[in-house]
Amino acid sequence: MPASPSTDTAILWFRQDLRLTDNPALQAACRDAGKLLPVYILETDPDPWTPGAASRWWLHHSLAALDAALRERGSRLHLLQGRADECLETLAATSGATAVYWNRRFEPAALTRDRDIEAGLKQRGITCHSSNAALLVEPWDHFNQQGKPYRVFTPFWRSLQPRLEAIVPQRRPSALPGVPRGNGHGLSLEELGLLPEYDWDAGLRNEWQPGEAGAGKRLRSLLETRLIQYPEARDRPDDEGTSRLSPHLHFGELGPRQVLAQLMQHRAGHRSAGLVRAGEQFLRQLAWREFAHHLLYHFPETTDKPLDRRFEHFPWSNAPETLRAWQRGRTGIPLVDAGMRELWHTGWMHNRVRMVAASYLSKNLGIHWREGARWFWDTLVDADLANNTLGWQWTAGCGADAAPFFRIFNPVTQAQKFDPHGRYLRRWLPELARLPDKWLARPWEAPTEVLAEADIRLGDNYPAPVVDLKASRARALGGWDEIKGIS
Ligand code: FAD
């Protein structure tokens, strides 16, 4: 608590920074304010990317966890719903707050909106203080040697590395200023209506613990037991080889500076070459997140438009039924179906399977990557505009540093290589469980007696492939031939 506060009452506006540790807006507010009103606003501002169903589920539980952490420290979270500018202006007027603190966001709509909010509050004599909680390096602070934004990952990563040593997280404040009186209680969490109306979220509840404590557990579990295997295991959907930190990072229950610091500390205590290598591999993935935010900031149109403009002329198919088969995990291609069912059930999908499912949609099915990005947006608990845009454009071959279009993932060989014993496929496709490994990734090629023995009737209890892999690959390459010469 400040010895003599420079601001009597302040508002702390929580957004995608739902944590108390390494939260610079919170630190600054604690330093400056005598009374502090922490608020979360469920925004109704116009934004084409309002959170999807799985993200809303996560948000509900994350807000509950944040409120509990604030209450343990004598504060509490004030919940509102509406336009952010109006909510903040009204709250400042009723609480007598003279300052608002927040951590910056990087999505195009949020950036424009934040600028307008700041201008409006300033006009009312309210000061605004913004900080960086979400990234290791902000996009406007990192350019290539020509002074331009990076479009290729490797030089971006190389230039980021020397900057990492100077990055240190902030501590959790030891005490929080009290809440000003007389603002009512705001809305209850239930009144925000974030939870689904019918009960489809059991899988999410079993898999995740939203909130700062859950994020800390995931990071500790990675560092203490699994980091050493990360370089090999990170490509294996049948193993829990990755951190599963993505939703925690998206909602800011854990910041990348904390991950970096804990990784460095862990490395200092275990000087093995294997661990150093594993730590570097992991950091490199975190740097993809930085790269994605860098691209979204510098190329904000890429949420809807391909960075490689030739793809605006690609002959995409309009095939609602096939799209639906993909969404439901009923394409007849086991690795794609397993991934889409994992997504539906847990709100998450392994990165390798995301690449395969996205390649299959945009190349084999020829359906616009935007349709896939929208479905992921609604169903992923880690739906993140920067990472999702990069992931889809990269896989579809039209983004920054993208996979070349002709690199079309073969879902059969991918399954055989990365799920060699079929554990992942059998887990998500129990109807195929009795098929021998040899045929599991390509049941349509299995001899009739093998299918009968495994009790599989293609087109009945498991779909026949909705498209032929070879023919659809050739069609995709034909589409590429049509556009690749466009300048
Ligand atoms: P780990 O391997 O443990 O990596 C640690 C962290 O690094 C992740 O939590 C994530 O924040 C970051 N990271 C890892 N890989 C990437 C990557 N390729 N791009 C950007 N950041 C990365 N990630 C999201 O967080 N949200 C999305 O909406 C999203 N959509 C995607 C869509 C497609 C089509 C593809 C191919 C990838 C997408 N990704 C997305 C990236 C990646 O699949 C996930 O970040 C990763 O699977 C999360 O699992 P993890 O936390 O166990 O990863």
Residues whose N, C-alpha, C, O or C-beta is under 5 A from the ligand:
A	BS01	FAD	T242 S243 R244 L245 S246 L249 Q285 L286 W288 R289 A292 M349 H350 N351 R354 M355 A358 D382 A383 D384 N387 N388 G391 W392
